[in-house]
Structure formats: structure tokens, C-alpha cells
């Protein structure tokens, strides 16, 4: 991947983070569109969009290419164990500190973040920029994205099924099946015929992905603001949340470094492990929220840590990538 393509990818991030903030502001002051019901409401259309996203994601997947990277088990172990075991367990250790309803919702949002799969595009770009194992990064980010479709709901089911709403997880897993898994597998099946077009035009379809994410964020926050769930949030609460997420990011990176040293991973694999193991997917976090938290007013609260972490990881990993690049040069 050349410097021009890397800069092109980052140029697309420039407008997206401010757009996410704009969606939250619009939800606060103009919530009517996000609260509307019906087959052609914004909420319903974003649900259809979620299915299209995973269909296109399946179209771009080449399973033979993934299998060619399967032998590097030490790298895969570090990334996947960190993503789906270490991350959630760290947050789980602090569950007992949050009994108040407001702070418990925030903790559950952080736990949702911790249970998400790794990001794909930005992690691979950072690994390439830092001089790491790009092939290993692509394999782990892709595998994480597929595994997360099942693992993330399983982690969340431990708590959503016992919340005060008495939520039954059966409809959630049913929606997960027809709204995410089915389109994904249909896309994978059709890869041999349409895959080359999906890959060729992925920069165009990326804008569609981002539009769906913006719609999910907007509708989720509309419901949360309408129910008054953010009324207890002060500036100190937000600042504390940012600091907690920063400490979580640093702790995970320290653990990845220690694991890589114990397993004697070479430098390129360490770079791939750091950028794939410590990042979380905003795309999965947003679109899966539309399935997992459908009908829940607290969906906006659960998404807040994901949005903050997204901005944080882009900033910090870009700095890390530049440092690795200078060391190599």
C-alpha cells in the first residue's frame, strides 16, 4: 500500500468524526426524524442499511486468502485473545463499583466497547504505515470482524438479559441471524461472481457504510435524549469517561507488549498485534447496536464510549505508527 493510498484513506476520516458529533447535536435539538416509526422511517431504513453493509462486507471476503495466513498462530492468539477475552475481563473486574443506574449504563457501554471486534481498515492502514505485518493484520482484523458477530452478543447477553427491562435475548439473536449473519453469508457465497466489483468500488461503498453509521448514531441518541437519559451527565462525568478509556487503551497495549515479548514475536508481528488488538470497530459497534439495543432507550448511552474511543484510537495509533516508522527508517 503506497503513501498516496494511505493519505487517501485518512482524508475520508477528516469529515466523519465531526459528522458523528453533528448527529449527536441534531438528536438533541431535532429528534423527530429519529423517533418516527414505520417501514420507511429513518430507523427502519438504517436497519435495512445494516444488512446491506454486511452483504457488501461478505462480497469483499476471500476465504482462500484468509486461510493462507492461518499458520502464524502466535500472532493470532495475541490479537484474538486480547480482543475478545482480555479486553472484556478488564472491564468486568470493575462491575461491582457501579450500582447507580446512570453509571451502570456507562459501565455497560464500556463493556460493550470491550466486547467489540477489532477495526479493519484503519488498523490495516496503521500497520502498513508503521512497517508491520500487513498480511497478518488483514487476517486478524477480518477474522475478528466475523467472530465478533457472534462473540459480542454472547458477552452482552450476560447482562442485557438481566437488566431492569427484563430483556429477552431470543429476539436479539433472531435479528442477528436475518439482519447480519444471513446477508454476510450470502455475500461470501457470491464473492466469486461479484467480489471483484465490491473490492474495486469499496471506496464508494465506504460512504454508504458511513451514512448508515451516522443514521444509527442519530436514531439511538434521539431515543436517549427523548427519554432524558443524559440529564445526569456532567462535564466531569464525560472527562472521567475519557480518562477511563485512555487508561484502558494504555493497559491493553502494555499487555500486548508483554504477551508479544513472552511469545517472542518479531517486530512486524508486534506492530500488527498492537494495532489490531487495541482498536475497536466503530462500524460493528454502531450497526450491531441497531440490533442488540433495538427498542432500548439507553442505546445512545451504550454508544457514547464507542464514539469517544473511536476518536481516541485514531489519534493515538496515528502517533504510534509514525514513531514505529521513524525507528525503522
C-alpha positions in Angstrom: 0.0 0.0 0.0 1.6 3.3 -1.1 1.7 6.6 0.7 -0.9 8.1 -1.7 -3.5 5.4 -0.9 -2.8 5.8 2.9 -3.3 9.6 2.7 -6.5 9.0 0.7 -7.9 6.8 3.4 -7.1 9.3 6.1 -8.7 12.1 4.1 -12.0 10.2 4.4 -11.7 10.2 8.1 -11.5 14.0 8.3 -15.2 14.7 7.9 -16.5 11.6 9.6 -15.6 12.3 13.3 -17.2 15.8 13.2 -20.2 14.3 11.4 -20.7 11.9 14.4 -20.7 14.9 16.8 -23.1 16.7 14.5 -25.5 13.7 14.7 -25.5 13.8 18.5 -26.3 17.6 18.4 -29.1 17.0 15.8 -30.5 14.3 18.0 -30.5 16.7 20.9 -32.3 19.6 19.2 -34.1 17.9 16.3 -35.1 14.4 17.4 -38.4 14.0 15.4 -36.9 12.2 12.4 -35.1 9.7 14.7 -38.2 9.0 16.7 -40.5 8.4 13.8 -41.9 4.8 13.2 -42.8 3.0 10.1 -41.4 0.9 7.2 -39.8 3.9 5.6 -38.7 5.8 8.8 -35.1 6.6 9.3 -34.8 3.9 11.9 -36.2 1.3 9.6 -34.0 2.4 6.7 -30.9 2.3 8.8 -31.9 -1.3 9.7 -32.0 -2.2 6.0 -28.7 -0.4 5.6 -27.1 -2.7 8.3 -28.0 -5.7 6.2 -26.6 -4.2 3.1 -23.3 -3.3 4.9 -22.7 -6.9 5.9 -23.7 -8.2 2.4 -21.1 -6.0 0.9 -18.6 -7.0 3.6 -19.2 -10.6 2.7 -18.7 -9.9 -1.0 -15.2 -8.5 -0.3 -14.1 -11.5 1.7 -11.8 -14.0 0.1 -11.7 -17.1 2.3 -8.8 -18.8 0.4 -6.7 -15.6 1.0 -7.6 -15.7 4.7 -6.6 -19.4 5.1 -3.2 -18.7 3.6 -2.3 -16.7 6.7 -3.6 -19.2 9.3 -0.2 -20.7 10.3 1.0 -17.6 12.3 -0.8 -18.9 15.4 1.2 -16.8 17.9 0.1 -13.5 16.4 -3.5 -14.7 16.0 -3.5 -15.9 19.6 -2.4 -12.5 21.0 -4.8 -10.5 18.8 -7.9 -12.6 19.3 -7.4 -13.3 23.0 -6.8 -9.6 23.7 -9.8 -8.6 21.6 -12.4 -11.0 23.0 -11.1 -12.2 26.3 -8.6 -9.8 27.9 -10.5 -6.6 27.0 -13.9 -7.7 28.4 -12.3 -9.2 31.5 -10.5 -6.0 32.4 -13.8 -4.1 32.3 -15.7 -6.9 34.0 -13.4 -6.6 37.0 -14.9 -3.2 37.8 -18.5 -4.2 37.5 -19.1 -4.1 41.3 -18.2 -0.4 41.5 -21.2 0.8 39.5 -24.6 0.3 41.2 -26.2 3.6 40.3 -28.4 3.3 37.2 -26.7 6.1 35.3 -23.1 4.9 36.0 -24.1 1.3 35.4 -25.3 2.2 31.9 -22.0 3.9 31.2 -20.1 0.9 32.5 -22.3 -1.4 30.3 -21.4 0.9 27.4 -17.7 0.5 28.1 -18.2 -3.3 28.4 -19.9 -3.2 25.0 -16.9 -1.4 23.6 -14.6 -4.0 25.2 -16.6 -6.9 23.6 -16.5 -5.5 20.1 -14.2 -6.8 17.3 -11.1 -5.0 16.0 -11.4 -2.3 13.4 -10.4 -3.4 9.9 -9.5 -0.6 7.5 -7.8 1.9 9.9 -5.9 -0.9 11.8 -4.5 -2.3 8.5 -3.6 1.2 7.3 -1.7 1.9 10.5 0.1 -1.4 10.4 1.2 -0.6 6.8 2.3 2.9 7.7 4.3 1.5 10.7 6.0 -1.2 8.7 4.3 -4.1 10.3 2.9 -7.4 9.1 0.1 -6.2 6.8 -1.0 -9.7 5.8 -1.3 -10.8 9.4 -3.2 -7.6 10.2 -5.7 -8.2 7.4 -6.2 -11.8 8.5 -6.8 -10.9 12.2 -8.9 -7.9 11.6 -11.1 -9.8 9.2 -11.4 -12.9 11.4 -12.1 -10.6 14.4 -14.9 -8.9 12.4 -16.6 -12.3 11.6 -16.1 -13.8 15.1 -17.4 -10.6 16.7 -20.8 -11.0 15.1 -21.3 -14.0 17.4 -19.0 -13.3 20.4 -20.1 -9.7 21.1 -23.8 -10.6 21.5 -22.8 -13.5 23.7 -20.9 -11.3 26.0 -23.7 -8.7 26.1 -26.3 -11.4 26.7 -24.8 -11.9 30.1 -26.1 -8.5 31.2 -28.9 -7.4 28.8 -31.0 -10.5 29.7 -30.8 -9.5 33.4 -31.4 -5.7 33.1 -34.3 -3.9 34.6 -36.1 -4.1 31.3 -36.2 -7.9 31.6 -34.9 -8.2 28.1 -35.4 -11.5 26.3 -32.3 -12.2 24.2 -34.1 -14.6 21.8 -35.4 -11.8 19.5 -32.0 -10.3 19.6 -30.3 -13.4 18.3 -33.1 -13.8 15.8 -32.5 -10.3 14.4 -28.8 -11.1 14.4 -29.4 -14.1 12.2 -31.5 -12.5 9.5 -30.2 -8.9 9.7 -26.4 -9.6 9.9 -25.4 -13.3 9.5 -27.6 -14.1 6.6 -26.5 -11.1 4.4 -22.9 -11.8 5.4 -23.0 -15.5 4.2 -24.9 -14.6 1.1 -22.2 -12.1 0.3 -19.4 -14.6 0.9 -21.2 -17.1 -1.3 -21.5 -14.5 -4.1 -17.8 -13.4 -3.8 -16.7 -15.4 -6.8 -19.0 -13.6 -9.1 -19.3 -10.1 -7.6 -16.3 -9.9 -5.3 -14.0 -8.1 -7.7 -16.6 -5.3 -8.2 -17.2 -4.9 -4.4 -13.4 -4.6 -3.9 -12.9 -2.3 -6.9 -15.7 0.1 -5.7 -15.1 -0.3 -1.9 -14.1 3.4 -1.6 -17.5 4.3 -3.0 -19.4 1.8 -0.8 -17.5 3.0 2.2 -19.5 6.3 2.1 -22.7 4.2 2.2 -21.3 2.4 5.3 -20.6 5.7 7.0 -24.1 7.1 6.1 -25.7 4.1 7.8 -23.5 4.5 10.9 -24.5 8.2 11.1 -28.1 7.2 10.9 -27.8 4.6 13.7 -26.0 7.1 15.9 -28.6 9.7 15.3 -31.6 7.5 15.9 -30.0 5.9 19.0 -29.3 9.3 20.6 -32.7 10.7 19.6 -34.4 8.0 21.8 -31.9 8.5 24.7 -32.3 12.3 24.7 -36.1 11.9 24.4 -36.2 9.7 27.5 -34.0 12.2 29.4 -31.2 9.6 30.0 -28.4 12.1 29.6 -29.8 14.6 32.2 -27.4 13.4 34.9 -24.3 13.7 32.7 -22.0 16.5 33.7 -18.7 17.6 32.2 -16.9 15.8 35.0 -18.6 12.5 34.0 -17.6 12.9 30.4 -14.0 13.8 31.3 -13.8 10.8 33.7 -15.1 8.5 30.9 -12.4 9.8 28.5 -9.7 9.2 31.1 -11.0 5.7 31.9 -11.0 4.8 28.2 -7.4 6.3 27.8 -6.2 4.1 30.8 -7.9 1.1 29.2 -6.2 1.7 25.9 -2.8 2.1 27.6 -3.3 -1.0 29.7 -4.2 -3.2 26.8 -1.2 -2.0 24.8 1.1 -2.8 27.8 -0.4 -6.3 28.0 0.0 -6.9 24.2 3.7 -5.9 24.5 4.2 -8.3 27.4 2.5 -11.1 25.6 4.4 -10.4 22.4 7.7 -10.5 24.3 6.7 -13.8 26.1 5.9 -15.4 22.7 9.0 -13.9 21.1 7.0 -12.2 18.3 9.1 -10.4 15.7 8.7 -6.6 15.4 6.4 -6.7 12.4 4.0 -9.1 14.2 4.2 -6.9 17.4 3.1 -3.9 15.3 0.2 -5.9 13.9 -0.8 -7.1 17.3 -0.8 -3.6 18.8 -2.9 -2.0 16.1 -5.3 -4.9 15.7 -5.6 -5.9 19.4 -6.1 -2.5 20.9 -8.6 -0.9 18.4 -12.3 -1.4 18.3 -14.6 -1.2 15.3 -17.0 1.8 15.2 -18.7 0.2 12.2 -19.6 -3.0 14.1 -20.3 -1.0 17.3 -22.8 1.2 15.6 -24.6 -1.2 13.3 -24.7 -4.0 15.9 -26.2 -1.5 18.4 -29.1 -1.2 16.0 -29.7 -4.9 16.5 -28.7 -5.5 20.2 -30.3 -2.4 21.6 -33.3 -2.1 19.3 -36.2 -0.6 21.3 -33.9 0.3 24.3 -33.8 4.0 25.2 -30.3 3.6 26.6 -28.8 2.8 23.2 -27.3 6.2 22.9 -25.5 5.8 26.3 -24.1 2.5 25.2 -22.7 4.0 22.0 -21.1 7.0 23.8 -17.9 5.1 24.9 -17.6 3.6 21.4 -17.6 7.1 19.8 -15.1 8.5 22.2 -12.8 5.5 21.9 -13.0 5.8 18.1 -11.7 9.3 18.1 -9.1 8.4 20.7 -7.7 5.4 18.9 -7.4 7.2 15.6 -5.3 9.9 17.2 -3.1 7.7 19.3 -2.5 5.0 16.8 -1.5 7.5 14.1 1.1 8.9 16.5 2.3 5.3 17.3 2.5 4.5 13.6 4.7 7.5 13.0 7.0 6.5 15.8 7.4 3.0 14.5 8.1 4.3 11.0 10.9 6.6 12.3 12.5 3.8 14.2 12.6 1.6 11.0 14.0 4.5 8.9 
